[in-house]
Amino acid sequence: MTCNAPRSFALLGILFVGCAHKTDHTQPLPNDAYIWQRRWSASLIDALHESSSEICTWRILAAEIDSHGKSLSMAVDREVLRRQGQPVIAVIRINPHAPLPATPELLTLISTWQQAGVPVRGIEIDYDSETSGVARYRDFLHTLRRQLSTGMQLSITALPTWLESPELSSLLSQVDESVLQVHSVMSPRKGLFDPTTADAWIRKWSAKSGTPFRVALPTYWSRVTWNAAGHVVAIESETPRYGTDAVSQELFVDPSAVSSFVAALRKNSPPHLAGLAWFRLPTVDDERSWNTTTWHAVMHGQPVLQALPVVRIKSQITGVIDISLANTTTVASRFPSQISISPSQGCEFADAMSPYSLDRQKDAWRFRLNQQELLHAGQEKLVGWVRCAGQEVQAHASF
């Protein structure tokens, strides 16, 4: 992690380490991270402490403004943030269909956090404006910026679609930095993150941006459900929602692909790139994110080896053999594309469990992967069973 020499908040008298904007592109890019969870559980606080040495600034969901303009403040543990002492950016999420809020309401939230001793470095607006509305958004930011106290930074999350707006440069002139989202912006059927597309967006953004920007990269994946007309009806990520299994798909982000992307970006960083911002902080109870070890490896652009999980065969009931996969490494692994169980003679019944389906061949049962998922470090998962009559069974997995 590369940071400035310590500075101090005159109001709070608290020292913090801030992250420098990069000029030497051969050095690691600083890492920020989003805390987007609505509930500050014990596991979230543990995750914050575990990754604090890796993160320069925490970007924390502070409030959401719904489509009716109603503001909902998150139950953030401000005492934890005060004790942690690291720089914090309070993020205000505005529903795309909501009226833009009155700026005094946002300033009151910042003041409340400061009075609680939270080292607030700035405010970030997360508003997915339509490209046609960029000029109106610019005017809102201009008003907000004029009312911020001296030294308080203003940042925004930004969409690649804004590259088509003639007002983009004037929009960016109102903020200290932008955070370009290169994930979860494509058609869900095309996935959550495509390295080639992301790199093209970053280069174009750099060419148009005269202010520093960061790149938001994913640590998560999502389950997306479509209806019969092909419209998205549910997205399950950190917040459980429900849909029809027949039209659902896990949109998986491969950590090895992101790791390679980060390594390449560090070797050839475009102008104005200030660092990375990871969405979101992984916790042990987050079912759709990498674990901390994997995230830290990817964060540093280290190779994430895709070791084949160990196939384990167990028999707890006479004649019934359970097939499970175990990840004995320290980073997450992909599930094998196929598991073959042989022989099939004498094994009359079998079944596969998610994420596999069953396929019987002449000489073997095969569990075929339906959709990619991650098997976390240290995790073991039951994937199916076979019922055999006195047969010695062997199982082989392959990517």
Secondary structure, DSSP 8 states (H G I E B T S, - for coil): ----S-EE-TTT--EE--------TTS---EEEEE--SS--HHHHHHHHHHGGG-S-EEEEEEEE-TTS-EEE----HHHHHHH---EEEEEEE-TTS----HHHHHHHHHHHHHTT--EEEEEEEE---GGGHHHHHHHHHHHHHHS-TT-EEEEEE-GGGGG-TTHHHHHTTSSEEEEE-SS-S-GGG-S--HHHHHHHHHHHHHH-SS-EEEEEESB-EEEEE-TTS-EEEEESSS-----GGGEEEE---HHHHHHHHHHHHHT--TTEEEEEEE----TT-TTB--HHHHHHHHTT--------EEEEEEEETTEEEEEEE--SSS-EE--SEEEEE--TTEEEEEE-TTEEEEE-SS-EEEEESS--EE-TT-EEEEEEEEESS---EEEEE-
